[in-house]
Amino acid sequence: MNELWPYLILILVGFLPNEVWRALGLILSRGIDEESELILWVRAVAIAILAGVVAQLILFSSGALATMPLWLRLCAAVSGFVAFVAIRRSVFVGVVVGEVVLLAGATLL
């Protein structure tokens, strides 16, 4: 039991507080119209922020990703996006294909 306490702390401090907010958001969002102007604006802002984070990760990488050449990072991103669109808009397939291309390129270099 002594070696399991870090996992218990992680669940109590990291997981449970986030789940409370998720459940509350789910309960409070029941009657909201998904096609309202406000929700469309919020969705657009969220997508723009996500696109900015992805662009920053590709163009201005840090850590181990920074050792990969820019053309390899761009190829991995484009191939992941193409796979996402081609395979019924599957996020899982897009991420896996992009990761495989990145790892294969890193291995060949």
C-alpha positions in Angstrom: 0.0 0.0 0.0 2.9 2.3 0.7 3.9 2.6 -3.0 0.3 3.3 -4.1 -0.1 6.6 -2.2 1.2 8.8 -5.1 -1.6 7.4 -7.4 -4.2 8.1 -4.7 -3.0 11.7 -4.4 -3.1 12.0 -8.2 -6.7 10.8 -8.3 -7.7 13.0 -5.4 -6.0 16.2 -6.5 -5.9 15.9 -10.3 -8.8 13.7 -11.5 -11.7 14.3 -9.1 -11.7 18.1 -9.1 -11.8 18.1 -12.9 -14.6 15.6 -13.0 -16.8 17.7 -10.8 -16.5 20.6 -13.3 -17.2 18.3 -16.2 -20.3 16.9 -14.6 -21.5 20.4 -13.7 -20.9 21.6 -17.2 -22.9 18.6 -18.6 -25.8 19.3 -16.3 -25.9 23.1 -17.0 -25.6 22.7 -20.8 -28.7 20.6 -21.3 -30.9 23.3 -22.7 -28.4 25.2 -24.7 -29.0 25.4 -28.5 -25.9 24.1 -30.3 -26.6 26.4 -33.3 -26.9 29.6 -31.3 -24.6 32.5 -32.3 -22.9 32.4 -28.9 -22.1 28.7 -29.1 -20.8 29.0 -32.7 -18.6 31.9 -31.6 -17.2 29.9 -28.6 -16.6 26.9 -30.9 -14.7 29.1 -33.4 -12.5 30.6 -30.6 -11.7 27.2 -29.2 -10.8 25.9 -32.7 -8.6 29.0 -33.3 -6.8 28.5 -30.0 -6.2 24.8 -30.8 -4.9 25.7 -34.2 -2.5 28.2 -32.7 -1.2 25.6 -30.2 -0.7 23.1 -33.0 1.1 25.6 -35.2 3.3 26.6 -32.3 4.2 23.0 -31.6 5.1 22.4 -35.3 6.9 25.7 -36.0 8.6 26.5 -32.7 9.1 23.1 -31.1 11.0 22.4 -27.9 12.6 19.4 -26.4 13.0 16.2 -28.5 10.6 17.5 -31.2 12.9 20.4 -31.9 15.6 18.0 -33.0 13.4 16.9 -35.9 13.7 19.0 -39.1 10.8 21.3 -39.9 9.9 19.5 -43.1 9.4 16.2 -41.2 7.2 17.9 -38.6 5.1 19.4 -41.5 4.9 16.1 -43.3 3.7 14.4 -40.2 1.0 17.0 -39.6 -0.2 17.0 -43.2 -0.2 13.2 -43.4 -2.2 13.0 -40.1 -4.7 15.5 -41.4 -5.1 13.7 -44.7 -5.7 10.4 -42.8 -8.2 12.2 -40.6 -10.2 13.4 -43.6 -9.8 10.1 -45.5 -10.8 7.7 -42.7 -14.2 9.1 -41.8 -12.9 12.0 -39.8 -11.3 9.8 -37.2 -9.1 11.8 -34.8 -7.5 8.5 -33.6 -6.4 7.5 -37.1 -5.1 11.0 -37.8 -3.0 11.1 -34.6 -1.6 7.6 -35.2 -0.7 8.3 -38.8 1.0 11.5 -37.9 2.9 9.9 -35.1 4.0 7.0 -37.3 5.3 9.4 -40.0 7.2 11.4 -37.4 8.7 8.3 -35.8 9.6 6.7 -39.2 11.2 9.9 -40.3 13.2 10.2 -37.1 14.3 6.6 -37.4 15.5 7.1 -41.0 17.4 10.3 -40.1 
